[in-house]
Amino acid sequence: MQFMSLLCLARLFFSNPGFVRDLFITRQLETIDGAKRFAIYAKEDATPIDGGFETPLIDTDKALCTVEIVEPGDEVKPFSVEDWYRYKFCDKCQHVKPPRAHHCIICGECVLRMEHHCPWVGNCIGLLNHKIFWLFLLYSSMGLGGIAVVLLSAAEDKFFITTLGAIAVGLAIFLLFLFQTFNIIKNWSTIETYGLWVNNIFKSHSYGRSWRLIFGANCLTWLLPIESTSPAEGLDYMADIPVLGLMNAKTK
């Protein structure tokens, strides 16, 4: 368990949580009635040139989706579910920001379905590495639990403080593991918990559907610290309300 925990930790250090600028490029289309429109392409479809990327030709058939940056009405409160479940333009990244993406001031990037920034792993937790973070918590709590059992079975006073420490840390990690499990099966995130508690736009989603969003459809890879979801999943989460600004998208 300790090996798997360390492996997950190493993967978290170097994983891409879902940095929008690393995954997508955009091409601005015509502006209609003051609303800016963009086509969003997978970065892998662009041609590398001079250390950068050449924007694909304007061909909406090849785009993952086309979007319109629409400002909501006054009835939409800032930081509400309706506010973050829409397409925006991030002035800091100078890039289109998909729904549920949030700008991390520490990483300096917008992150797809940002869960939180974790200082212990030095990285954000987002759509693409949430699974690895969950596995890290699982294997860590199991490993510390095993250590505590071994120390308790030794029944020696000199291990008393060490045993208490292993139990305390293991319990804290296990509680965080339970909270993250709750978030995953509800298709929530820590950042969005309060808003979704008040207005749950994923009520129609089954636990299995929410689980597969993070872990993928192949159950053989669920316990392996590898990415199992596509970045394109972060463009439309198929909630109970439509994504404001999404004009058309490829069928999932």
N, C-alpha and C positions, 0 to 999 in steps of 0.2 A: 504493500500500500504506500509505503514511504517513497518508493521509486516512482510510482504512478503520480503521486502528489507533486514530486519535484519535476517530473516531466511536464505535467500540466502547468506548473508555475513557469517553467522555461518557455513553454508555448505561449503563455499569456504575455510575457515580456515582449515577445517579438511578433505577436499576432496583429493583424489589422482588424480592429473592432467594427469597421464599417465606415472608414473615412470617405466622405462623399467625393472629394476631389481626386482621391486615388482610384475610385471605381467608375466614375461617370464623367463624361464631358458634355457640354451643352452648346447648342448653336441657336442664337437668337433669330427668331422668325419675325414676321411683320408685327407691328404694333397696331392694334385695333381699338379705337375708342380709348386710347391712353393706357390700355392693358398690354403689358409685354408678354410675348409668347416665346416659348423655347421648345426645342426638340432635345431629348435626352438620349444619349447613346452610351453603350457600354464602352469603357476605355479600351478594352481589348480589340474593339473593332476599328480603332483609330490607327493611323500610320505614324510610327516614331520618326521624328525629324529633329536633328540638332539638340538632342537631349530633352525634347518636348514632344508634343503630339499634334498632328495635323487634324484639324476639325473635319469630320466627314462632310461630304456634300449634303446639301439640304435635300434629303430624301426621307420623308416621314415614314415610308414603308420599312426602312431599316432602323428607325428609331425605336427605342424601347417604349417611349411614350412622348406625347406632346402635351405641354402644360401652359397654363395662363396664370400669371401672378395677379390674383384678385384680392383686393383689400376687403375684409369682412365689414359688415355693418356695425353700427355703434352698439348693437345688442350683444355682440360677441365680446366677452371680457378677455383682457390679456391673460395669458397662461392657462386659459380654460381649455377643455377638450376640443371645442370647436376652433380655438385659436391655433393649436398645434397640429390638428388633423387637416392641414391644408398645405399647399405649395407656397413657399416664400422665396425671397431672394436674400441671401446672407451678405450683408455689406462688408463683413470682415473677411469672409472667404471669397467674395465676389463670384458666387456660384449659386445655382438654384438649390434650395434646401427642401428635400422631400418631406412628406408628413412624418411626424414622430422623430425627425432628426433634430438634434439639439447641438448648439455650438459649445464645445468644451473650451473654457478660457485657459485651461492648463495645457492641453494638447494643441490648441489653436486651430482646431478643425471641427467641422460639423460631422456628427456621428449618427449613422442609421440606428434608429430605435435605441437611443442611448439609455443604458440602464443606470450607470453612474461612473464617475472617475474613481478608480481604486488606487490610492497611494501605495498600498502594500505590493502591488504588482507593477506600479509605474506605468499604467496604461488605462485607457477607457474600457469599459465593458459595454458592448453594443450587440447589434444583431448577429454579427459574424463570429464573435468569440464568447457569447453568453454560455453556450454549451460547455466550452473548455473551463470557464469560471465555475460552473456548476459541478463539473467533474473534480476540479481542484478542491472544492469544499467537501465533496463526498469522500474522496480518498484521504483528505487530511483529517476529517473527523473520525473516519474508520481507523486510520493509523494511530492517532492519538488515543482512541479508545482501546486499541490493542496494547499500546504501551502501558496505559493505566492498569489494565487487567494483569499484565505481567508483573508490574511493580506491586500491585496489591497481593498477588499470590506469593511474592517474596516475603511479605509480612515482616519487613525490617524497618525499624524506626528511622534509619538514615535515609530511607527513600520516601518518608512521609511528605515532606515539602514538595519533592519532585512529583510525587503521585498527585497531590492536590493541584499542582500547576498543570499537569497533563489533563486532569479531569476538567479544570476550569476553562482552559483554552479549547479543549475538545468540545465542551458543551456550548461555548460561545460560537464556535465555527458551525456546530450542528444546528443551532438556532438560526444562524444566517443561511445555512443550507435549506432549512425548511421554508424560510421566507422567500428565497430565490425559487424554490420549487413552486410555491404558491403563485409567484409572479409569472412563471413560465406557463403553467397550465391555465392561467387566466388571460394570458397574452397582455400582461401589464409590465410596467417597469417601475423601479423605485421613484424615479423623477415624476412619473405620471400617477402614482398610487392614489393620491388624494382626489385628483380630477376624475379618475376612472371609478373611484368609489362612489362619487356623487353622480356621475353620468357614465355608466359602463356601456361603451359603444361596441363591445365585443361579447354581449350577452348571448348572441346566437352561436358563438363559437364553442364547439365541444372541447373538452380537455385534450382529447387526442389530436385535434386539428391544431390547437395552440402548441402542443408538444412538438409536433412534426415541423412547425415553423422554425424551431430552434435546433432540433435534433435530426431533422431529415426523415425520409420515409424508410430508409434502410436500418432496421433494428440491429443489424450486425455491427454497425459503427457507432451505436449510441454511447458505448462506454469507452470509446477511443478518443483521445484529444486531437481531433481533426475537425476542420470546418465541414459542416453538413448542410448549409443553406446557401441559397443563391442571393447575391446582392440585389437582384431584380425584385425579390420579395419585399424589399424596403421601399418600393415605389407606390404600392397600394396594398394595404393590409386587409382589404375586403371587409371593412367594418360594417356596422349596421347603418351608418350614414355615409354618403358619398364623400370622396376626397375633394375638397374645394380647390378648383383650379385644374384638375385632371381632365383633359379633353378627350384623349383616346390612348389606349395602351394595348400592347400585345396580350393575347389571351394566355393566362398562366396554365 
